[in-house]
Amino acid sequence: MGVEKKVLSIRLDEKMIRDLRVCAEKENRNLSNLIETILKDYLKKQK
């Protein structure tokens, strides 16, 4: 089936959250999906 995902609680600046929500909306994503995509891209670049 699908990949099991864990819940992670993080603290972000309110302005950053607002800005990320705007970006997510532009890409027709939810905030969680946008953050996950950003992190996946970052990890790919680190390899």
PDB file of N, CA, C and O in Angstrom:
ATOM      1  N   MET A   1       0.835  -1.195   0.000  1.00  0.00           N
ATOM      2  CA  MET A   1       0.000   0.000   0.000  1.00  0.00           C
ATOM      3  C   MET A   1       0.874   1.250   0.000  1.00  0.00           C
ATOM      4  O   MET A   1       1.983   1.240  -0.534  1.00  0.00           O
ATOM      5  N   GLY A   2       0.370   2.326   0.601  1.00  0.00           N
ATOM      6  CA  GLY A   2       1.094   3.595   0.633  1.00  0.00           C
ATOM      7  C   GLY A   2       2.184   3.612   1.691  1.00  0.00           C
ATOM      8  O   GLY A   2       2.311   2.691   2.497  1.00  0.00           O
ATOM      9  N   VAL A   3       2.950   4.660   1.666  1.00  0.00           N
ATOM     10  CA  VAL A   3       4.032   4.846   2.630  1.00  0.00           C
ATOM     11  C   VAL A   3       3.431   5.348   3.939  1.00  0.00           C
ATOM     12  O   VAL A   3       2.606   6.261   3.949  1.00  0.00           O
ATOM     13  N   GLU A   4       3.861   4.733   5.050  1.00  0.00           N
ATOM     14  CA  GLU A   4       3.387   5.195   6.350  1.00  0.00           C
ATOM     15  C   GLU A   4       4.050   6.526   6.669  1.00  0.00           C
ATOM     16  O   GLU A   4       5.267   6.665   6.540  1.00  0.00           O
ATOM     17  N   LYS A   5       3.268   7.484   7.076  1.00  0.00           N
ATOM     18  CA  LYS A   5       3.795   8.805   7.391  1.00  0.00           C
ATOM     19  C   LYS A   5       3.636   9.074   8.876  1.00  0.00           C
ATOM     20  O   LYS A   5       2.646   8.679   9.491  1.00  0.00           O
ATOM     21  N   LYS A   6       4.610   9.740   9.434  1.00  0.00           N
ATOM     22  CA  LYS A   6       4.601  10.101  10.853  1.00  0.00           C
ATOM     23  C   LYS A   6       4.195  11.559  10.989  1.00  0.00           C
ATOM     24  O   LYS A   6       4.446  12.369  10.097  1.00  0.00           O
ATOM     25  N   VAL A   7       3.576  11.881  12.095  1.00  0.00           N
ATOM     26  CA  VAL A   7       3.189  13.255  12.392  1.00  0.00           C
ATOM     27  C   VAL A   7       4.381  13.945  13.035  1.00  0.00           C
ATOM     28  O   VAL A   7       5.029  13.391  13.923  1.00  0.00           O
ATOM     29  N   LEU A   8       4.665  15.166  12.576  1.00  0.00           N
ATOM     30  CA  LEU A   8       5.776  15.956  13.109  1.00  0.00           C
ATOM     31  C   LEU A   8       5.256  17.347  13.444  1.00  0.00           C
ATOM     32  O   LEU A   8       4.618  18.007  12.624  1.00  0.00           O
ATOM     33  N   SER A   9       5.538  17.766  14.644  1.00  0.00           N
ATOM     34  CA  SER A   9       5.124  19.100  15.067  1.00  0.00           C
ATOM     35  C   SER A   9       6.335  20.020  15.001  1.00  0.00           C
ATOM     36  O   SER A   9       7.373  19.729  15.595  1.00  0.00           O
ATOM     37  N   ILE A  10       6.202  21.136  14.276  1.00  0.00           N
ATOM     38  CA  ILE A  10       7.296  22.107  14.178  1.00  0.00           C
ATOM     39  C   ILE A  10       6.746  23.499  14.467  1.00  0.00           C
ATOM     40  O   ILE A  10       5.542  23.742  14.377  1.00  0.00           O
ATOM     41  N   ARG A  11       7.643  24.392  14.809  1.00  0.00           N
ATOM     42  CA  ARG A  11       7.259  25.784  15.068  1.00  0.00           C
ATOM     43  C   ARG A  11       7.845  26.645  13.961  1.00  0.00           C
ATOM     44  O   ARG A  11       9.047  26.608  13.696  1.00  0.00           O
ATOM     45  N   LEU A  12       6.984  27.414  13.325  1.00  0.00           N
ATOM     46  CA  LEU A  12       7.406  28.317  12.267  1.00  0.00           C
ATOM     47  C   LEU A  12       6.855  29.703  12.536  1.00  0.00           C
ATOM     48  O   LEU A  12       5.806  29.860  13.160  1.00  0.00           O
ATOM     49  N   ASP A  13       7.567  30.692  12.064  1.00  0.00           N
ATOM     50  CA  ASP A  13       7.133  32.074  12.156  1.00  0.00           C
ATOM     51  C   ASP A  13       5.790  32.232  11.427  1.00  0.00           C
ATOM     52  O   ASP A  13       5.581  31.635  10.371  1.00  0.00           O
ATOM     53  N   GLU A  14       4.892  33.030  11.990  1.00  0.00           N
ATOM     54  CA  GLU A  14       3.558  33.216  11.396  1.00  0.00           C
ATOM     55  C   GLU A  14       3.624  33.732   9.966  1.00  0.00           C
ATOM     56  O   GLU A  14       2.846  33.304   9.114  1.00  0.00           O
ATOM     57  N   LYS A  15       4.552  34.654   9.697  1.00  0.00           N
ATOM     58  CA  LYS A  15       4.668  35.186   8.346  1.00  0.00           C
ATOM     59  C   LYS A  15       5.111  34.095   7.380  1.00  0.00           C
ATOM     60  O   LYS A  15       4.631  34.032   6.249  1.00  0.00           O
ATOM     61  N   MET A  16       6.023  33.239   7.823  1.00  0.00           N
ATOM     62  CA  MET A  16       6.477  32.148   6.960  1.00  0.00           C
ATOM     63  C   MET A  16       5.307  31.219   6.634  1.00  0.00           C
ATOM     64  O   MET A  16       5.163  30.779   5.493  1.00  0.00           O
ATOM     65  N   ILE A  17       4.494  30.930   7.606  1.00  0.00           N
ATOM     66  CA  ILE A  17       3.335  30.066   7.382  1.00  0.00           C
ATOM     67  C   ILE A  17       2.378  30.712   6.384  1.00  0.00           C
ATOM     68  O   ILE A  17       1.884  30.049   5.473  1.00  0.00           O
ATOM     69  N   ARG A  18       2.121  31.997   6.556  1.00  0.00           N
ATOM     70  CA  ARG A  18       1.231  32.698   5.610  1.00  0.00           C
ATOM     71  C   ARG A  18       1.798  32.633   4.200  1.00  0.00           C
ATOM     72  O   ARG A  18       1.078  32.339   3.246  1.00  0.00           O
ATOM     73  N   ASP A  19       3.109  32.911   4.073  1.00  0.00           N
ATOM     74  CA  ASP A  19       3.744  32.887   2.757  1.00  0.00           C
ATOM     75  C   ASP A  19       3.700  31.491   2.144  1.00  0.00           C
ATOM     76  O   ASP A  19       3.444  31.346   0.949  1.00  0.00           O
ATOM     77  N   LEU A  20       3.949  30.464   2.955  1.00  0.00           N
ATOM     78  CA  LEU A  20       3.896  29.094   2.458  1.00  0.00           C
ATOM     79  C   LEU A  20       2.489  28.711   2.027  1.00  0.00           C
ATOM     80  O   LEU A  20       2.311  28.015   1.027  1.00  0.00           O
ATOM     81  N   ARG A  21       1.491  29.163   2.775  1.00  0.00           N
ATOM     82  CA  ARG A  21       0.092  28.875   2.390  1.00  0.00           C
ATOM     83  C   ARG A  21      -0.246  29.502   1.034  1.00  0.00           C
ATOM     84  O   ARG A  21      -0.943  28.893   0.222  1.00  0.00           O
ATOM     85  N   VAL A  22       0.247  30.708   0.794  1.00  0.00           N
ATOM     86  CA  VAL A  22       0.019  31.373  -0.494  1.00  0.00           C
ATOM     87  C   VAL A  22       0.670  30.557  -1.611  1.00  0.00           C
ATOM     88  O   VAL A  22       0.056  30.321  -2.652  1.00  0.00           O
ATOM     89  N   CYS A  23       1.912  30.128  -1.392  1.00  0.00           N
ATOM     90  CA  CYS A  23       2.612  29.305  -2.390  1.00  0.00           C
ATOM     91  C   CYS A  23       1.862  28.001  -2.632  1.00  0.00           C
ATOM     92  O   CYS A  23       1.707  27.575  -3.777  1.00  0.00           O
ATOM     93  N   ALA A  24       1.402  27.371  -1.567  1.00  0.00           N
ATOM     94  CA  ALA A  24       0.675  26.107  -1.695  1.00  0.00           C
ATOM     95  C   ALA A  24      -0.604  26.296  -2.504  1.00  0.00           C
ATOM     96  O   ALA A  24      -0.939  25.477  -3.361  1.00  0.00           O
ATOM     97  N   GLU A  25      -1.309  27.379  -2.222  1.00  0.00           N
ATOM     98  CA  GLU A  25      -2.558  27.648  -2.941  1.00  0.00           C
ATOM     99  C   GLU A  25      -2.291  27.862  -4.432  1.00  0.00           C
ATOM    100  O   GLU A  25      -3.054  27.392  -5.276  1.00  0.00           O
ATOM    101  N   LYS A  26      -1.220  28.565  -4.749  1.00  0.00           N
ATOM    102  CA  LYS A  26      -0.871  28.809  -6.154  1.00  0.00           C
ATOM    103  C   LYS A  26      -0.580  27.506  -6.889  1.00  0.00           C
ATOM    104  O   LYS A  26      -0.840  27.389  -8.087  1.00  0.00           O
ATOM    105  N   GLU A  27      -0.037  26.520  -6.159  1.00  0.00           N
ATOM    106  CA  GLU A  27       0.310  25.234  -6.758  1.00  0.00           C
ATOM    107  C   GLU A  27      -0.777  24.185  -6.548  1.00  0.00           C
ATOM    108  O   GLU A  27      -0.576  23.005  -6.836  1.00  0.00           O
ATOM    109  N   ASN A  28      -1.928  24.624  -6.045  1.00  0.00           N
ATOM    110  CA  ASN A  28      -3.070  23.743  -5.781  1.00  0.00           C
ATOM    111  C   ASN A  28      -2.667  22.572  -4.866  1.00  0.00           C
ATOM    112  O   ASN A  28      -3.029  21.422  -5.118  1.00  0.00           O
ATOM    113  N   ARG A  29      -1.920  22.884  -3.812  1.00  0.00           N
ATOM    114  CA  ARG A  29      -1.472  21.897  -2.826  1.00  0.00           C
ATOM    115  C   ARG A  29      -1.958  22.323  -1.448  1.00  0.00           C
ATOM    116  O   ARG A  29      -2.357  23.469  -1.239  1.00  0.00           O
ATOM    117  N   ASN A  30      -1.917  21.381  -0.514  1.00  0.00           N
ATOM    118  CA  ASN A  30      -2.134  21.802   0.872  1.00  0.00           C
ATOM    119  C   ASN A  30      -0.766  22.131   1.471  1.00  0.00           C
ATOM    120  O   ASN A  30       0.268  21.799   0.891  1.00  0.00           O
ATOM    121  N   LEU A  31      -0.769  22.769   2.603  1.00  0.00           N
ATOM    122  CA  LEU A  31       0.474  23.228   3.224  1.00  0.00           C
ATOM    123  C   LEU A  31       1.413  22.064   3.525  1.00  0.00           C
ATOM    124  O   LEU A  31       2.615  22.153   3.275  1.00  0.00           O
ATOM    125  N   SER A  32       0.880  21.000   4.049  1.00  0.00           N
ATOM    126  CA  SER A  32       1.690  19.834   4.390  1.00  0.00           C
ATOM    127  C   SER A  32       2.374  19.262   3.151  1.00  0.00           C
ATOM    128  O   SER A  32       3.557  18.924   3.194  1.00  0.00           O
ATOM    129  N   ASN A  33       1.639  19.153   2.058  1.00  0.00           N
ATOM    130  CA  ASN A  33       2.214  18.619   0.825  1.00  0.00           C
ATOM    131  C   ASN A  33       3.309  19.530   0.292  1.00  0.00           C
ATOM    132  O   ASN A  33       4.336  19.045  -0.181  1.00  0.00           O
ATOM    133  N   LEU A  34       3.109  20.826   0.360  1.00  0.00           N
ATOM    134  CA  LEU A  34       4.126  21.768  -0.105  1.00  0.00           C
ATOM    135  C   LEU A  34       5.413  21.616   0.711  1.00  0.00           C
ATOM    136  O   LEU A  34       6.503  21.548   0.142  1.00  0.00           O
ATOM    137  N   ILE A  35       5.293  21.563   2.026  1.00  0.00           N
ATOM    138  CA  ILE A  35       6.465  21.436   2.883  1.00  0.00           C
ATOM    139  C   ILE A  35       7.173  20.111   2.616  1.00  0.00           C
ATOM    140  O   ILE A  35       8.402  20.067   2.560  1.00  0.00           O
ATOM    141  N   GLU A  36       6.410  19.034   2.452  1.00  0.00           N
ATOM    142  CA  GLU A  36       7.012  17.736   2.158  1.00  0.00           C
ATOM    143  C   GLU A  36       7.775  17.776   0.831  1.00  0.00           C
ATOM    144  O   GLU A  36       8.868  17.218   0.730  1.00  0.00           O
ATOM    145  N   THR A  37       7.214  18.423  -0.174  1.00  0.00           N
ATOM    146  CA  THR A  37       7.868  18.542  -1.485  1.00  0.00           C
ATOM    147  C   THR A  37       9.150  19.362  -1.380  1.00  0.00           C
ATOM    148  O   THR A  37      10.172  18.997  -1.961  1.00  0.00           O
ATOM    149  N   ILE A  38       9.096  20.455  -0.649  1.00  0.00           N
ATOM    150  CA  ILE A  38      10.291  21.288  -0.453  1.00  0.00           C
ATOM    151  C   ILE A  38      11.393  20.475   0.222  1.00  0.00           C
ATOM    152  O   ILE A  38      12.554  20.545  -0.182  1.00  0.00           O
ATOM    153  N   LEU A  39      11.035  19.708   1.242  1.00  0.00           N
ATOM    154  CA  LEU A  39      12.023  18.914   1.963  1.00  0.00           C
ATOM    155  C   LEU A  39      12.589  17.791   1.089  1.00  0.00           C
ATOM    156  O   LEU A  39      13.786  17.509   1.152  1.00  0.00           O
ATOM    157  N   LYS A  40      11.753  17.153   0.284  1.00  0.00           N
ATOM    158  CA  LYS A  40      12.232  16.109  -0.629  1.00  0.00           C
ATOM    159  C   LYS A  40      13.234  16.687  -1.622  1.00  0.00           C
ATOM    160  O   LYS A  40      14.274  16.083  -1.883  1.00  0.00           O
ATOM    161  N   ASP A  41      12.922  17.854  -2.173  1.00  0.00           N
ATOM    162  CA  ASP A  41      13.833  18.500  -3.113  1.00  0.00           C
ATOM    163  C   ASP A  41      15.157  18.840  -2.444  1.00  0.00           C
ATOM    164  O   ASP A  41      16.221  18.664  -3.037  1.00  0.00           O
ATOM    165  N   TYR A  42      15.092  19.324  -1.218  1.00  0.00           N
ATOM    166  CA  TYR A  42      16.308  19.661  -0.468  1.00  0.00           C
ATOM    167  C   TYR A  42      17.169  18.410  -0.274  1.00  0.00           C
ATOM    168  O   TYR A  42      18.381  18.442  -0.488  1.00  0.00           O
ATOM    169  N   LEU A  43      16.536  17.318   0.130  1.00  0.00           N
ATOM    170  CA  LEU A  43      17.292  16.080   0.368  1.00  0.00           C
ATOM    171  C   LEU A  43      17.914  15.533  -0.911  1.00  0.00           C
ATOM    172  O   LEU A  43      19.028  15.011  -0.877  1.00  0.00           O
ATOM    173  N   LYS A  44      17.222  15.643  -2.025  1.00  0.00           N
ATOM    174  CA  LYS A  44      17.784  15.207  -3.315  1.00  0.00           C
ATOM    175  C   LYS A  44      19.047  15.989  -3.639  1.00  0.00           C
ATOM    176  O   LYS A  44      20.023  15.423  -4.131  1.00  0.00           O
ATOM    177  N   LYS A  45      19.033  17.279  -3.366  1.00  0.00           N
ATOM    178  CA  LYS A  45      20.181  18.133  -3.662  1.00  0.00           C
ATOM    179  C   LYS A  45      21.363  17.821  -2.746  1.00  0.00           C
ATOM    180  O   LYS A  45      22.510  18.080  -3.111  1.00  0.00           O
ATOM    181  N   GLN A  46      21.100  17.275  -1.572  1.00  0.00           N
ATOM    182  CA  GLN A  46      22.162  16.967  -0.624  1.00  0.00           C
ATOM    183  C   GLN A  46      22.906  15.691  -0.967  1.00  0.00           C
ATOM    184  O   GLN A  46      24.010  15.470  -0.470  1.00  0.00           O
ATOM    185  N   LYS A  47      22.327  14.853  -1.804  1.00  0.00           N
ATOM    186  CA  LYS A  47      22.964  13.567  -2.166  1.00  0.00           C
ATOM    187  C   LYS A  47      23.985  13.732  -3.254  1.00  0.00           C
ATOM    188  O   LYS A  47      24.606  12.755  -3.671  1.00  0.00           O
TER     189      LYS A  47
END
